Amino acid sequence: MTFYQSEIQRIKTACFSNEKQLETVIGVKNYIKANYERDLNLDVLSHLKFVSKYHLLRLFKKYYGMTPRQYLIDVRIEKSKEQLQQQLSVTETCFAVGFESLGSFSSLFKAKTGKSPSEYQKEQLSRSNSILKS
């Protein structure tokens, strides 16, 4: 091994000594993003990466600043915005993105966006109509 290779290895070890942790949280984040419509909880996610659910919770919060549940809700809200723009009903959108209750979907949507799902949909429809008229 050359001097430069050994230096690169030394720096990599110093900077990325927690590479397994990174792989774990990135894998969980990608899994959530790809499977947001499923019933996901800490038990499912921890079994996915063979790690304690409490350890996973701490790691995810450390690297992303939020819990896996908060991230899941954010992903679901973003996906619901897309579906509402495509003229799906609020009820269809709610269940399509993985929420089990229309009430919790509506209250979380309003908390995250400042508008109810139906208000958001009407606003997007009026925007698209004004763009088409231009």
Number of C-alpha atoms within 10 A of each C-alpha: 6 7 8 9 10 11 12 12 12 12 12 12 12 10 10 12 11 10 11 10 16 15 12 18 22 15 15 19 18 11 14 22 16 11 16 21 18 12 10 16 13 16 13 12 22 18 11 13 15 11 14 14 17 12 12 23 19 15 19 22 16 12 13 13 12 14 18 24 14 12 19 20 21 17 18 25 24 15 18 24 17 14 19 21 16 13 14 15 14 19 15 14 24 27 15 18 21 19 21 12 11 15 12 12 25 20 14 18 23 16 11 14 13 12 16 18 25 13 12 17 22 15 14 17 16 11 12 12 11 10 9 8 7 5
